[in-house]
């Protein structure tokens, strides 16, 4: 797509015509924004975020005609469909914030790490030994770690950014670890403790838990109970079993609400609050059906 610089005067002129009812004007606008390429998309997205409802709606319509469906609507459709898949959901969340994201490049990044794991692993291996291989590659060779210096950075919840910067929240590190495990044939599950997200494996006689935020540290059940106690949570059975993928994705959205609020970005906080409500309402309707 071509990229052109747009003067402030021309941008204002184009935006002022968005609510013109003339079909000829609207056809001309579509052509003009299309010729501007990425610069035109950026103007429309800015109007979509910042302008009054009528202009924002028209900007959204033009964006759909130029670049395809709006990522926000795509994610809402995904939520309502109940066919939750972790990798797809995380990519859709990422695209809400960065619509230009190329999912193919994200998948290539995951594939690259998995290929390295397969190079070091020799089948058959016990789950714990496979996790040791993943730990070596993921944490030592690639250097993934928890973002302790800026925990509230929204990029900690973006799959592409976590892969690129190699740091993130416990939930995103766990998700990436699980996606790598899928690629090498290791069945890993999300474990959603209050205050900490972990990875579990239940293929062997004893359950295996590891903590990606602590560079893949293996955790015993006793340690997890102590962790819950430190958060003033009475340990219960459901804390130590896998959580559904929908809950993982909803929790990512809840985190983004909090982090955008901390950044004083209420528009983005409200957008992800809408997704949280949609998850909750969809779950309620499904449960009552």
C-alpha positions, -999 to +999 in steps of 0.1 A: +000+000+000+013+035-009+021+060+018+017+097+013+022+127+036-010+146+043-010+183+052-031+193+082-052+215+059-060+186+035-068+163+064-092+188+079-109+192+045-113+154+040-127+149+075-151+178+071-167+160+041-172+127+059-208+135+068-217+150+034-247+130+021-238+133-015-229+099-031-206+117-055-187+133-025-185+099-007-172+081-037-146+108-041-136+105-005-132+067-008-109+073-037-089+100-019-084+080+013-075+049-007-048+068-026-034+080+006-027+044+017-017+040+053-018+077+060-055+077+050-062+047+072-045+065+102-067+096+096-099+075+095-089+055+127-082+088+145-116+101+135-131+068+146-116+071+180-119+108+187-148+124+167-185+126+174-207+096+166-218+105+131-183+111+118-169+081+137-195+059+122-188+071+086-150+067+092-157+031+103-177+024+072-150+038+050-123+017+068-143-014+061-145-006+024-108+001+023-092-025+045-119-050+055-139-055+087-132-035+118-111-056+143-134-046+172-164-060+154-144-091+144-135-097+181-171-092+192-183-117+166-156-141+178-168-137+215-204-144+205-195-174+185-183-194+215-157-212+194-128-200+215-093-208+204-064-193+223-041-182+195-069-168+174-083-149+203-050-134+213-043-122+177-078-106+176-071-088+209-038-076+195-055-064+162-080-043+181-051-022+193-029-026+161-051-034+131-021-036+108-008-066+126+001-095+103-010-128+119+013-147+096+043-131+112+031-138+147+026-175+138+061-176+122+075-163+155+058-191+174+069-217+149+105-206+151+106-211+189+089-245+185+113-256+158+142-249+182+125-269+209+121-299+186+158-297+177+167-302+214+140-327+223+143-364+217+110-384+218+097-401+238+102-378+268+082-373+300+062-341+302+085-327+329+116-333+306+098-317+277+091-287+298+128-285+308+136-283+270+110-256+266+124-237+296+159-238+281+147-224+248+121-200+260+138-185+290+175-190+284+180-189+247+152-165+238+153-146+270+116-144+278+108-129+312+082-111+332+080-073+327+086-064+363+098-028+355+065-018+338+038-043+348+010-021+337+022-015+301-007-025+278+019-041+254+024-068+281-010-081+269-002-080+231+009-113+217+031-097+189+047-073+214+054-101+239+071-121+211+091-091+199+101-077+233+103-111+250+086-099+281+050-096+294+025-105+320+022-139+336-009-146+316+007-138+282+039-156+290+018-186+300-002-184+268+029-182+246+044-211+265+012-231+259+011-223+222+047-234+218+038-266+237+010-273+212+034-271+184+057-297+199+030-321+210+029-312+246-005-308+262-004-278+285-033-261+302-039-226+316-041-224+353-058-191+365-049-186+401-060-153+417-030-130+414-008-153+392-013-172+360+005-205+355+008-235+332-002-270+341+002-305+326-018-335+337-005-363+315+016-380+342+005-395+375+012-363+394+001-329+380+028-306+369+027-269+374+052-243+362+054-205+366+065-187+334+067-154+352+095-171+373+113-183+342+096-217+342+100-226+378+083-258+387+057-254+415+044-279+440+008-280+451+019-269+486+036-239+470+005-229+451-016-232+483+009-209+500+007-185+471-030-183+474-028-178+511-005-148+505-033-133+484-058-140+513-075-167+492-087-199+507-073-227+485-100-247+467-100-274+441-110-252+412-079-231+417-056-259+406-075-271+375-075-257+340-096-226+332-115-224+299-099-205+270-128-180+271-119-171+306-082-167+297-092-142+269-116-124+292-089-120+318-066-105+293-093-080+285-098-072+322-061-066+326-062-042+296-091-023+312-070-018+344-038-009+325-054+016+302-071+032+332-037+035+348-024+051+317-054+075+317-067+063+284-104+059+291-115+053+255-093+022+253-103+011+288-140+014+278-134-006+246-119-035+265-146-032+292-171-037+264-154-070+255-154-081+292-192-075+293-197-093+261-178-124+274-199-123+306-232-118+287-224-145+262-215-169+290-247-161+308-269-166+277-252-199+269-256-211+305-293-203+305-300-218+271 
